[in-house]
Amino acid sequence: MIHKKIVEKMALSVCAIERMDMTLADLRTLAASKGDKISASDLEQEVLGTGFIVKEGWVLTNRHVVDAMIADISKRGEKNLDHWFLEWVHPNKTGGWSSVLKQVMLAAPMTVEGNTGLDVALIRYTHKD
């Protein structure tokens, strides 16, 4: 049996990798207008995959997730990651749900010499507000 504290720590490290129609500036404006209470119904988002924290500011995911992000950005004619976020969802003390949203700053497939089939990538996110 896995110790409860390990499960809790692991649960808080897993995040969704998602694209939103809003940028971080748009989200801040929306939050300010709603008293910092944004609900899922306020957002249009598409989850592309998951990842987990390997170091503060860094998430490990699959290469095919980052490849799909890059393809989506190209298809939309965008030039940056302004619409890409990582979201951690967890139960709060009142019995509801809370989430933490962080901006994706860098998404990079990893390569290892001699292993072209490695399905691993790193994502850098803003870890300070």
Backbone as JSON Lines, residues from 0, in Angstrom:
{"i":0,"aa":"M","n":[0.84,-1.18,0.0],"ca":[0.0,0.0,0.0],"c":[0.89,1.25,0.0]}
{"i":1,"aa":"I","n":[0.53,2.24,-0.82],"ca":[1.3,3.48,-0.9],"c":[0.85,4.41,0.22]}
{"i":2,"aa":"H","n":[1.82,5.01,0.9],"ca":[1.52,5.91,2.01],"c":[0.69,7.11,1.54]}
{"i":3,"aa":"K","n":[-0.27,7.54,2.35],"ca":[-1.2,8.61,2.01],"c":[-0.47,9.91,1.63]}
{"i":4,"aa":"K","n":[0.6,10.26,2.33],"ca":[1.33,11.5,2.05],"c":[1.98,11.46,0.66]}
{"i":5,"aa":"I","n":[2.43,10.29,0.24],"ca":[3.02,10.16,-1.1],"c":[1.94,10.36,-2.15]}
{"i":6,"aa":"V","n":[0.78,9.77,-1.94],"ca":[-0.33,9.93,-2.88],"c":[-0.74,11.39,-2.97]}
{"i":7,"aa":"E","n":[-0.85,12.08,-1.83],"ca":[-1.22,13.5,-1.83],"c":[-0.19,14.34,-2.59]}
{"i":8,"aa":"K","n":[1.08,14.09,-2.34],"ca":[2.13,14.86,-3.03],"c":[2.1,14.59,-4.54]}
{"i":9,"aa":"M","n":[1.91,13.35,-4.93],"ca":[1.85,13.0,-6.35],"c":[0.64,13.65,-7.01]}
{"i":10,"aa":"A","n":[-0.5,13.64,-6.33],"ca":[-1.72,14.22,-6.89],"c":[-1.55,15.7,-7.18]}
{"i":11,"aa":"L","n":[-0.82,16.4,-6.33],"ca":[-0.61,17.83,-6.54],"c":[0.45,18.12,-7.59]}
{"i":12,"aa":"S","n":[1.18,17.11,-8.03],"ca":[2.21,17.36,-9.03],"c":[1.71,17.11,-10.45]}
{"i":13,"aa":"V","n":[0.59,16.42,-10.61],"ca":[0.05,16.1,-11.93],"c":[-0.8,17.27,-12.44]}
{"i":14,"aa":"C","n":[-0.57,17.64,-13.71],"ca":[-1.3,18.78,-14.27],"c":[-1.85,18.45,-15.65]}
{"i":15,"aa":"A","n":[-2.84,19.24,-16.05],"ca":[-3.38,19.17,-17.4],"c":[-2.63,20.19,-18.26]}
{"i":16,"aa":"I","n":[-2.37,19.83,-19.5],"ca":[-1.74,20.74,-20.46],"c":[-2.87,21.16,-21.39]}
{"i":17,"aa":"E","n":[-3.14,22.46,-21.42],"ca":[-4.34,22.9,-22.13],"c":[-4.15,24.21,-22.88]}
{"i":18,"aa":"R","n":[-4.98,24.35,-23.92],"ca":[-5.04,25.58,-24.69],"c":[-6.33,26.29,-24.35]}
{"i":19,"aa":"M","n":[-6.22,27.58,-24.11],"ca":[-7.4,28.4,-23.83],"c":[-7.53,29.47,-24.9]}
{"i":20,"aa":"D","n":[-8.76,29.91,-25.12],"ca":[-8.96,30.99,-26.08],"c":[-8.45,32.33,-25.54]}
{"i":21,"aa":"M","n":[-8.25,32.41,-24.22],"ca":[-7.77,33.64,-23.6],"c":[-6.27,33.58,-23.35]}
{"i":22,"aa":"T","n":[-5.66,34.76,-23.29],"ca":[-4.27,34.86,-22.88],"c":[-4.23,35.1,-21.37]}
{"i":23,"aa":"L","n":[-3.04,35.12,-20.79],"ca":[-2.91,35.38,-19.36],"c":[-3.46,36.76,-19.01]}
{"i":24,"aa":"A","n":[-3.2,37.76,-19.85],"ca":[-3.72,39.11,-19.6],"c":[-5.25,39.1,-19.61]}
{"i":25,"aa":"D","n":[-5.85,38.38,-20.56],"ca":[-7.31,38.25,-20.62],"c":[-7.86,37.6,-19.35]}
{"i":26,"aa":"L","n":[-7.18,36.56,-18.87],"ca":[-7.62,35.85,-17.67],"c":[-7.55,36.75,-16.44]}
{"i":27,"aa":"R","n":[-6.49,37.54,-16.36],"ca":[-6.36,38.46,-15.21],"c":[-7.47,39.5,-15.23]}
{"i":28,"aa":"T","n":[-7.81,40.0,-16.41],"ca":[-8.9,40.98,-16.53],"c":[-10.22,40.34,-16.11]}
{"i":29,"aa":"L","n":[-10.47,39.11,-16.58],"ca":[-11.69,38.4,-16.22],"c":[-11.75,38.15,-14.72]}
{"i":30,"aa":"A","n":[-10.65,37.7,-14.14],"ca":[-10.61,37.43,-12.7],"c":[-10.9,38.7,-11.89]}
{"i":31,"aa":"A","n":[-10.31,39.82,-12.31],"ca":[-10.54,41.08,-11.6],"c":[-12.01,41.49,-11.67]}
{"i":32,"aa":"S","n":[-12.65,41.22,-12.8],"ca":[-14.06,41.6,-12.95],"c":[-15.0,40.68,-12.16]}
{"i":33,"aa":"K","n":[-14.51,39.5,-11.77],"ca":[-15.35,38.53,-11.06],"c":[-14.88,38.31,-9.63]}
{"i":34,"aa":"G","n":[-14.08,39.23,-9.1],"ca":[-13.59,39.06,-7.73],"c":[-12.71,37.86,-7.56]}
{"i":35,"aa":"D","n":[-11.9,37.56,-8.55],"ca":[-10.97,36.43,-8.54],"c":[-11.66,35.07,-8.5]}
{"i":36,"aa":"K","n":[-12.93,35.0,-8.82],"ca":[-13.67,33.74,-8.83],"c":[-14.09,33.42,-10.27]}
{"i":37,"aa":"I","n":[-13.29,32.62,-10.94],"ca":[-13.6,32.21,-12.31],"c":[-14.07,30.76,-12.27]}
{"i":38,"aa":"S","n":[-15.14,30.46,-12.97],"ca":[-15.61,29.08,-13.03],"c":[-15.26,28.49,-14.4]}
{"i":39,"aa":"A","n":[-15.31,27.18,-14.48],"ca":[-14.99,26.5,-15.74],"c":[-15.88,26.96,-16.88]}
{"i":40,"aa":"S","n":[-17.13,27.35,-16.55],"ca":[-18.05,27.79,-17.6],"c":[-17.64,29.14,-18.21]}
{"i":41,"aa":"D","n":[-16.72,29.86,-17.53],"ca":[-16.22,31.14,-18.05],"c":[-15.14,30.93,-19.12]}
{"i":42,"aa":"L","n":[-14.63,29.73,-19.22],"ca":[-13.45,29.47,-20.05],"c":[-13.74,28.48,-21.17]}
{"i":43,"aa":"E","n":[-13.12,28.72,-22.3],"ca":[-13.11,27.72,-23.37],"c":[-11.7,27.15,-23.39]}
{"i":44,"aa":"Q","n":[-11.61,25.87,-23.05],"ca":[-10.3,25.25,-22.97],"c":[-10.34,23.85,-23.55]}
{"i":45,"aa":"E","n":[-9.19,23.43,-24.02],"ca":[-9.04,22.09,-24.58],"c":[-7.82,21.44,-23.96]}
{"i":46,"aa":"V","n":[-8.03,20.35,-23.25],"ca":[-6.91,19.63,-22.64],"c":[-6.28,18.74,-23.68]}
{"i":47,"aa":"L","n":[-4.97,18.87,-23.82],"ca":[-4.24,18.12,-24.83],"c":[-3.51,16.92,-24.24]}
{"i":48,"aa":"G","n":[-3.16,17.0,-22.97],"ca":[-2.43,15.92,-22.34],"c":[-2.19,16.23,-20.87]}
{"i":49,"aa":"T","n":[-1.33,15.44,-20.26],"ca":[-0.99,15.64,-18.86],"c":[0.52,15.61,-18.7]}
{"i":50,"aa":"G","n":[0.95,16.06,-17.55],"ca":[2.36,16.02,-17.21],"c":[2.5,16.05,-15.71]}
{"i":51,"aa":"F","n":[3.75,16.01,-15.22],"ca":[3.94,16.12,-13.78],"c":[5.23,16.88,-13.5]}
{"i":52,"aa":"I","n":[5.22,17.57,-12.38],"ca":[6.36,18.4,-11.99],"c":[7.56,17.51,-11.72]}
{"i":53,"aa":"V","n":[8.69,17.86,-12.32],"ca":[9.94,17.16,-12.03],"c":[10.89,18.07,-11.25]}
{"i":54,"aa":"K","n":[10.65,19.37,-11.33],"ca":[11.41,20.38,-10.61],"c":[10.57,21.66,-10.68]}
{"i":55,"aa":"E","n":[10.65,22.5,-9.67],"ca":[9.86,23.73,-9.68],"c":[10.09,24.47,-11.0]}
{"i":56,"aa":"G","n":[9.01,24.73,-11.71],"ca":[9.09,25.42,-13.0],"c":[9.19,24.5,-14.21]}
{"i":57,"aa":"W","n":[9.27,23.19,-13.98],"ca":[9.44,22.23,-15.08],"c":[8.45,21.06,-14.95]}
{"i":58,"aa":"V","n":[7.83,20.72,-16.08],"ca":[6.9,19.6,-16.15],"c":[7.39,18.62,-17.21]}
{"i":59,"aa":"L","n":[7.34,17.34,-16.91],"ca":[7.67,16.28,-17.85],"c":[6.38,15.79,-18.48]}
{"i":60,"aa":"T","n":[6.38,15.65,-19.8],"ca":[5.22,15.14,-20.52],"c":[5.7,14.27,-21.67]}
{"i":61,"aa":"N","n":[4.78,13.89,-22.53],"ca":[5.13,13.1,-23.7],"c":[5.48,14.0,-24.88]}
{"i":62,"aa":"R","n":[6.4,13.55,-25.69],"ca":[6.8,14.29,-26.88],"c":[5.62,14.53,-27.81]}
{"i":63,"aa":"H","n":[4.75,13.54,-27.95],"ca":[3.63,13.71,-28.88],"c":[2.69,14.83,-28.41]}
{"i":64,"aa":"V","n":[2.65,15.12,-27.11],"ca":[1.83,16.23,-26.6],"c":[2.44,17.56,-27.06]}
{"i":65,"aa":"V","n":[3.75,17.71,-26.9],"ca":[4.42,18.95,-27.33],"c":[4.38,19.08,-28.85]}
{"i":66,"aa":"D","n":[4.54,17.98,-29.56],"ca":[4.43,18.03,-31.03],"c":[3.04,18.53,-31.45]}
{"i":67,"aa":"A","n":[1.99,18.07,-30.75],"ca":[0.63,18.52,-31.05],"c":[0.44,20.0,-30.71]}
{"i":68,"aa":"M","n":[1.08,20.46,-29.64],"ca":[1.03,21.89,-29.29],"c":[1.64,22.73,-30.42]}
{"i":69,"aa":"I","n":[2.81,22.32,-30.86],"ca":[3.52,23.04,-31.92],"c":[2.69,23.05,-33.21]}
{"i":70,"aa":"A","n":[2.1,21.92,-33.54],"ca":[1.26,21.84,-34.73],"c":[0.05,22.76,-34.62]}
{"i":71,"aa":"D","n":[-0.56,22.82,-33.43],"ca":[-1.73,23.67,-33.21],"c":[-1.35,25.15,-33.36]}
{"i":72,"aa":"I","n":[-0.24,25.53,-32.79],"ca":[0.22,26.92,-32.88],"c":[0.46,27.29,-34.34]}
{"i":73,"aa":"S","n":[1.09,26.4,-35.08],"ca":[1.36,26.64,-36.5],"c":[0.07,26.74,-37.31]}
{"i":74,"aa":"K","n":[-0.86,25.82,-37.04],"ca":[-2.14,25.8,-37.76],"c":[-2.92,27.1,-37.55]}
{"i":75,"aa":"R","n":[-2.84,27.65,-36.36],"ca":[-3.57,28.87,-36.03],"c":[-2.82,30.13,-36.45]}
{"i":76,"aa":"G","n":[-1.59,29.96,-36.92],"ca":[-0.8,31.12,-37.34],"c":[-0.28,31.94,-36.16]}
{"i":77,"aa":"E","n":[-0.22,31.32,-34.99],"ca":[0.28,32.02,-33.81],"c":[1.8,31.96,-33.78]}
{"i":78,"aa":"K","n":[2.38,32.86,-33.02],"ca":[3.84,32.94,-32.97],"c":[4.43,32.61,-31.61]}
{"i":79,"aa":"N","n":[3.56,32.3,-30.63],"ca":[4.06,32.06,-29.28],"c":[3.12,31.12,-28.52]}
{"i":80,"aa":"L","n":[3.39,30.97,-27.23],"ca":[2.63,30.05,-26.37],"c":[1.61,30.78,-25.49]}
{"i":81,"aa":"D","n":[1.19,31.96,-25.9],"ca":[0.31,32.8,-25.07],"c":[-1.0,32.14,-24.66]}
{"i":82,"aa":"H","n":[-1.46,31.15,-25.4],"ca":[-2.75,30.51,-25.1],"c":[-2.59,29.15,-24.43]}
{"i":83,"aa":"W","n":[-1.35,28.81,-24.05],"ca":[-1.08,27.49,-23.48],"c":[-0.79,27.59,-22.0]}
{"i":84,"aa":"F","n":[-1.44,26.7,-21.23],"ca":[-1.35,26.74,-19.78],"c":[-1.24,25.33,-19.2]}
{"i":85,"aa":"L","n":[-0.76,25.28,-17.97],"ca":[-0.78,24.07,-17.17],"c":[-1.76,24.33,-16.04]}
{"i":86,"aa":"E","n":[-2.59,23.33,-15.72],"ca":[-3.58,23.51,-14.66],"c":[-3.54,22.34,-13.69]}
{"i":87,"aa":"W","n":[-3.4,22.68,-12.42],"ca":[-3.45,21.71,-11.34],"c":[-4.79,21.89,-10.64]}
{"i":88,"aa":"V","n":[-5.58,20.82,-10.53],"ca":[-6.89,20.87,-9.88],"c":[-6.81,19.99,-8.63]}
{"i":89,"aa":"H","n":[-7.34,20.52,-7.53],"ca":[-7.28,19.79,-6.26],"c":[-8.49,20.14,-5.39]}
{"i":90,"aa":"P","n":[-8.87,19.22,-4.5],"ca":[-9.99,19.51,-3.61],"c":[-9.59,20.6,-2.62]}
{"i":91,"aa":"N","n":[-10.55,21.48,-2.29],"ca":[-10.27,22.52,-1.3],"c":[-10.9,22.17,0.04]}
{"i":92,"aa":"K","n":[-10.7,23.01,1.03],"ca":[-11.16,22.72,2.39],"c":[-12.66,22.81,2.56]}
{"i":93,"aa":"T","n":[-13.36,23.45,1.61],"ca":[-14.82,23.59,1.73],"c":[-15.57,22.47,1.01]}
{"i":94,"aa":"G","n":[-14.83,21.5,0.46],"ca":[-15.46,20.38,-0.23],"c":[-15.61,20.59,-1.72]}
{"i":95,"aa":"G","n":[-15.18,21.74,-2.21],"ca":[-15.23,22.03,-3.64],"c":[-13.87,21.76,-4.29]}
{"i":96,"aa":"W","n":[-13.68,22.41,-5.41],"ca":[-12.43,22.23,-6.15],"c":[-11.77,23.58,-6.38]}
{"i":97,"aa":"S","n":[-10.46,23.58,-6.36],"ca":[-9.66,24.76,-6.67],"c":[-8.66,24.39,-7.75]}
{"i":98,"aa":"S","n":[-8.19,25.39,-8.46],"ca":[-7.17,25.09,-9.46],"c":[-6.11,26.18,-9.46]}
{"i":99,"aa":"V","n":[-4.95,25.78,-9.92],"ca":[-3.83,26.69,-10.11],"c":[-3.48,26.63,-11.58]}
{"i":100,"aa":"L","n":[-3.37,27.8,-12.19],"ca":[-3.09,27.9,-13.62],"c":[-1.75,28.6,-13.81]}
{"i":101,"aa":"K","n":[-0.89,28.03,-14.62],"ca":[0.42,28.62,-14.9],"c":[0.63,28.7,-16.41]}
{"i":102,"aa":"Q","n":[1.25,29.76,-16.85],"ca":[1.54,30.0,-18.27],"c":[2.69,29.13,-18.75]}
{"i":103,"aa":"V","n":[2.53,28.49,-19.9],"ca":[3.63,27.75,-20.52],"c":[4.59,28.75,-21.14]}
{"i":104,"aa":"M","n":[5.87,28.61,-20.82],"ca":[6.89,29.52,-21.35],"c":[7.73,28.87,-22.45]}
{"i":105,"aa":"L","n":[7.89,27.55,-22.36],"ca":[8.75,26.82,-23.3],"c":[8.24,25.38,-23.36]}
{"i":106,"aa":"A","n":[8.23,24.81,-24.55],"ca":[7.86,23.41,-24.73],"c":[8.89,22.8,-25.67]}
{"i":107,"aa":"A","n":[9.6,21.78,-25.18],"ca":[10.71,21.24,-25.96],"c":[10.75,19.72,-25.91]}
{"i":108,"aa":"P","n":[10.65,19.07,-27.07],"ca":[10.85,17.62,-27.11],"c":[12.28,17.29,-26.69]}
{"i":109,"aa":"M","n":[12.45,16.17,-26.02],"ca":[13.79,15.74,-25.62],"c":[14.29,14.69,-26.6]}
{"i":110,"aa":"T","n":[15.55,14.75,-26.88],"ca":[16.16,13.73,-27.73],"c":[17.37,13.14,-27.01]}
{"i":111,"aa":"V","n":[17.56,11.86,-27.22],"ca":[18.71,11.17,-26.68],"c":[19.41,10.52,-27.86]}
{"i":112,"aa":"E","n":[20.68,10.75,-27.99],"ca":[21.43,10.22,-29.12],"c":[21.22,8.72,-29.25]}
{"i":113,"aa":"G","n":[20.84,8.29,-30.44],"ca":[20.64,6.88,-30.71],"c":[19.24,6.37,-30.37]}
{"i":114,"aa":"N","n":[18.37,7.23,-29.8],"ca":[17.03,6.8,-29.43],"c":[16.02,7.76,-30.04]}
{"i":115,"aa":"T","n":[15.65,7.52,-31.28],"ca":[14.74,8.43,-31.99],"c":[13.29,8.22,-31.59]}
{"i":116,"aa":"G","n":[12.96,7.14,-30.9],"ca":[11.58,6.86,-30.53],"c":[11.2,7.32,-29.13]}
{"i":117,"aa":"L","n":[12.06,8.09,-28.48],"ca":[11.79,8.54,-27.12],"c":[10.62,9.52,-27.11]}
{"i":118,"aa":"D","n":[9.57,9.2,-26.36],"ca":[8.35,10.02,-26.32],"c":[8.33,10.85,-25.04]}
{"i":119,"aa":"V","n":[9.31,11.76,-24.91],"ca":[9.47,12.56,-23.71],"c":[9.72,14.01,-24.1]}
{"i":120,"aa":"A","n":[9.15,14.93,-23.33],"ca":[9.36,16.35,-23.56],"c":[9.3,17.1,-22.23]}
{"i":121,"aa":"L","n":[9.87,18.29,-22.22],"ca":[9.82,19.16,-21.04],"c":[9.05,20.43,-21.36]}
{"i":122,"aa":"I","n":[8.34,20.9,-20.36],"ca":[7.63,22.18,-20.46],"c":[8.09,23.05,-19.31]}
{"i":123,"aa":"R","n":[8.45,24.28,-19.64],"ca":[8.84,25.27,-18.63],"c":[7.63,26.16,-18.39]}
{"i":124,"aa":"Y","n":[7.33,26.43,-17.14],"ca":[6.19,27.28,-16.82],"c":[6.59,28.37,-15.84]}
{"i":125,"aa":"T","n":[5.78,29.41,-15.78],"ca":[6.01,30.47,-14.81],"c":[5.68,29.93,-13.44]}
{"i":126,"aa":"H","n":[6.63,29.97,-12.52],"ca":[6.35,29.46,-11.19],"c":[6.27,30.55,-10.15]}
{"i":127,"aa":"K","n":[6.44,31.79,-10.58],"ca":[6.27,32.94,-9.69],"c":[5.32,33.91,-10.35]}
{"i":128,"aa":"D","n":[4.47,34.53,-9.55],"ca":[3.55,35.53,-10.1],"c":[4.07,36.92,-9.89]}
